[in-house]
Amino acid sequence: MALVDSDERLVFHQRIRLPYRYTTGDQTKAFLLALAERRILGSRCEECRLTLVPARPFCPICAGRTGALVEVSDAGTLERATVRIRDEGPVTFGLIRLDGADTAFLHRLEVAPERLRSGLRVVARWDPDPAPEITAISCFVEPGASEASTGDGGG
């Protein structure tokens, strides 16, 4: 029987190794180094004055150059969330508008599914030994959750 005429699913099980090297610009470098210090940096657009997180060289709204780096809070408000079902179980991601930022920041959440809603307050749960990479923030949790933040929560 020809595969094209078949109703059977064709599933490939394989691992693809894709090594890469990423060279940061000044804003991304500052953002990542700040994460290792349990701080979150954004950049302020010189044209429209929005504070963008993570820090970046150009504004995605008006395409203006960014200038000053601005520290924002490690606490914020959940705008949207989605749950991805994986073999290891569900993983939840959220768009979080950190206090002091004008854009939402995508990261992993550890919040009970029945608690997920727009407007929910969340705070970073920092890795015990943060490195200059996005995983310095383990996830975002509700304030008061066990080991919620080892940052200052105020940015």
Secondary structure as the mmCIF struct_conf table of DSSP 4:
data_model
#
loop_
_struct_conf.conf_type_id
_struct_conf.id
_struct_conf.beg_label_comp_id
_struct_conf.beg_label_asym_id
_struct_conf.beg_label_seq_id
_struct_conf.end_label_comp_id
_struct_conf.end_label_asym_id
_struct_conf.end_label_seq_id
HELX_RH_3T_P HELX_RH_3T_P1 LEU A 3 ASP A 5
BEND BEND1 GLU A 8 GLU A 8
HELX_RH_AL_P HELX_RH_AL_P1 ASP A 26 LEU A 35
TURN_TY1_P TURN_TY1_P1 ALA A 36 ARG A 38
STRN STRN1 ILE A 40 CYS A 45
TURN_TY1_P TURN_TY1_P2 GLU A 46 CYS A 48
STRN STRN2 THR A 51 LEU A 52
BEND BEND2 VAL A 53 PRO A 54
BEND BEND3 PRO A 57 PRO A 57
STRN STRN3 PHE A 58 PHE A 58
TURN_TY1_P TURN_TY1_P3 PRO A 60 CYS A 62
HELX_LH_PP_P HELX_LH_PP_P1 GLY A 64 GLY A 64
STRN STRN4 ARG A 65 ARG A 65
STRN STRN5 THR A 66 VAL A 72
BEND BEND4 ASP A 74 ASP A 74
STRN STRN6 ALA A 75 ARG A 86
TURN_TY1_P TURN_TY1_P4 ASP A 87 GLU A 88
STRN STRN7 GLY A 89 LEU A 98
TURN_TY1_P TURN_TY1_P5 ASP A 99 GLY A 100
BEND BEND5 ASP A 102 THR A 103
STRN STRN8 PHE A 105 LEU A 109
HELX_RH_3T_P HELX_RH_3T_P2 PRO A 113 ARG A 115
TURN_TY1_P TURN_TY1_P6 SER A 118 GLY A 119
STRN STRN9 ARG A 121 TRP A 126
BEND BEND6 PRO A 128 ASP A 129
BEND BEND7 PRO A 132 GLU A 133
HELX_RH_3T_P HELX_RH_3T_P3 ILE A 134 ALA A 136
STRN STRN10 ILE A 137 VAL A 141
TURN_TY1_P TURN_TY1_P7 PRO A 143 GLY A 144
BEND BEND8 ALA A 145 ALA A 145
TURN_TY1_P TURN_TY1_P8 SER A 146 GLU A 147
BEND BEND9 THR A 150 GLY A 151
BEND BEND10 GLY A 153 GLY A 153
#
